[in-house]
Amino acid sequence: MESKIIKNAVFVKSTDVDYYRFKSCRKNPEYSPEKLIPLRSCHIYNNAEILNEDVLISKIPKWLTVIEKGIIDRDTGDVVYYGEYETNDFKASRNRKIKTVERFCNFYEPLYRRHEVSLLFHTFTRLNYAKEDMRRMLDSVKYRYRALKREIRGYIWVLEISKTNHLHYHLVVAVDRIQFKKIPRGLKFEDLWGQRTGVEFIKKSIKSYLTKYLYKSEAKILSKRSYAISRKLR
């Protein structure tokens, strides 16, 4: 796409006011229902509602969107030109996820550095063979942490689809500072989940640790929630 050079103009930075606006949207010609990947599962829930039909995974964005990005004139402060770039529904969803993860990280990073909180990273594998859904697992997770006298201060979970189409959850919980020599077996949750699980402490930078795991999925379960954050962070 041809670019236009304007004297004394500069692209709006991410820290400035957003000057993005929608221009057009079209269906991706590479997308088709025949390319969707069915995943049979009786244990994927949406707001605790069981889905007994085939779950569909898409690895191709359905919608291609053109957005205009504002350029402001340093002298007048007016928007004098809009540059265009193309995005899609996968990128839009990933950007929303990134903002949510950053909100969690920005809140707990200072508390973590002051040794006020500990953060534990849980993995729940083989979602389509599990005994429970994430909503019920969260209730169990909260109960067991409460039994250890460590009320959960906040959490975030993300549903990830592997390259081989295996579905699993990553869950991060923040609790008051704890110093276990060994993480209690009860916090592994294999007895409730019914499949292999993992748990470990997050060390060093929260953001660098989480982005390694939580941003990498290149597929999407259609019409299903792929991440969530607790209503309150404290």
N, C-alpha and C positions, 0 to 999 in steps of 0.2 A: 504494500500500500504506500502510495506517494506521501511523503511527509512535507510539511510546510514550516519554514523557518520564520520566526517573528522576532524582531529586535526587542530586547528587554523582556522577553517572555520566558516563563519557567513552568515546568510541569508541577502540578500540585503534589506535594509530599503527603505521605500517609498520615503525618501528624497535623496536616492542615484540614480545613473543612472539605468534606467530600464534594467533588464536582463531577461525579459519575452520573450518567443518565442512560436509560435504556433507549436503544435506537430501533433494533429489529430482532426478530427471532424466527428461526426456521427449523424444520425437522432434519436431523442428521441423515443424509442419504445412506450411510453405512448401517444405520439402525434398522432392525426388523424383528418382529416377534419370534421368527424362526431362529434367531441367534441368541435368544435368552436361554439360560441354563436352568433346568428344573432341579430343585433339591427337595426330595420328599422328606417331610418332617412333621411329626405330631407334637413337637415340643418347642416350637417357636411361638412366642406369645406377643401380642401387642396390647398393652394396657390390661394384661391378665386374661385376654381373650384367646383361646386356643385356635390355631389355624390347622385344619385337618386336610387342606388341599396342598398341591404342589407349591413350593416357594420358588420364586423365580429370581435368578441372579443375572444382572446385566453387567457386561464388561465394556459396553460401548455407550457413550452418552446419547441420549435421545434428542436433546435440544441444543442447538447452536445459537448463541446470542451475541449480538454486536452491541457493545457499550461504548459510549463516547466519554473520553476523559478530558476534563477541563484543563486549560492552560491559562494562567493569569498574567496580566501585564504588571510588571513591578512598579511602573510609574503610576498607573491609574487604579490598579487593583481589580480591574474588570476582567472577566473571562473573555478572551479574544479569539480563541480557537479551540475546537474540540478534536482531539486525536482519537481514532477508533482502534479497538482491538476486540478479538473474538474470544468468548468464553463458552462454557457449557454447563449443564446441570451438575455434572460431577465436580467441576471446579467450584461451583457455587456452594455445593454441599460441603466440600472440603474446607473452604474458607470459613464457613460457619462453625465447623468443628474446630478449626485452628483458633478462632477467636474464643471459643468456649474453653479450650485447653489453656490458652494464655490467661484467661480470667482466673482460672483455678491456680495456675502457676504464680501469677503476680500476687495473688492474695497470700499464698502459703510460703513463698520463697523467703520473705523477711522473717516469718515465724520459725521456719526451719533453720535459718542461719543463726537465730538467737537460741536455738535448741529448745524451743517451746513446744514443737510438735514433731511427731514421727510420721512418716508416710510409708504405707505398705502397698506393694504392687501385687495384685492377685490376677491369676490367669485361669479361666475356666474353658477347657477345651471341648471339642466335639459337641457343639451345641445341639445338633440335630439328634443326638443320642442321650442327652442329659435327662435327669429325672425332673428337674425344676426349670422354671423360667427365671429371668434375671430379677423380675420384680419380687418374687418370693425369696430368691437367694439374698437379695438386699435385706429383707426382713431378718433372715437367719444370720447374716453377717453382722447386722446391728445388735442382735440379741447376744451373740457370742462375744463381741467386743465389750458390750455392757457387762457381761458376766466377769470379764477381766478388769472391771472398773475403769474402762477406757471408752467413754462415750464417743461416737464418731462425730467429729466436728464438721466434716464435709467429705464429699466423694464425687468422683466422676467415672463413668464407664464408657467404653467404646467397643462396638462390635466390629471385628476384623474378619475379612475373608482372605484366606491364604491363596497362593497361586494354584493350589490343587483343589480349591473350592471347599476347604474345611472352614467351618465357622467357629469362632471362639471369642470370648469376652476378655477384655482387660479392664480391671477395676482398681482404682486408686482410692485409698481411704486415708484421711488425716485424723490423727488422734493426739491427745496429750502425750508428751514425751514418754517413751518407754525404752527400757534397756534390757531386752531379752538376750541371754546367752544363746538361746535356741528358740525359734518361733514355735509356740505351742502347736501340737498336732491338730487341735480343734480349729485352728485358723486356716487349715488347708481345705476344709469343706468337701473333701472327696466323698465322705459318707453321705452328704446331702446331694451333691451334684451328680454322683454316680459315674463320673468320668475323671480322667486325670486332671489335676489342678496344680497350680504352683503359687508360691507366695515368697516374697523377698522384700527387704528394706530398700527404699530408694536412697541412694547415697550421692553426695555432691550436689550438682545442680538438678533441680526438679525438672526444669524445662528441657534441658538437653536429654535427660533420661526419658521423658515422656514422648518427645517428638520422634525419637528413634522408633517407637512402637506405634504411636497413635495416628501418625499422618500417612502411613505408607500404603493403605489399602487402595487398590485401583479398580475395585468392583463395587457394586451396589445391590442390596436387596431391595427390590421394588416395593415402594409404599410402606416400608418398615423403618422404624426408628433405629438409627445406628449409633447414637450416643446420648448421654444425659448427664446432667450435673445436679447436685443437691440444691434445693431451693435456697438454703442459707449456708453461707460459709462463715465460720466463726473460729 
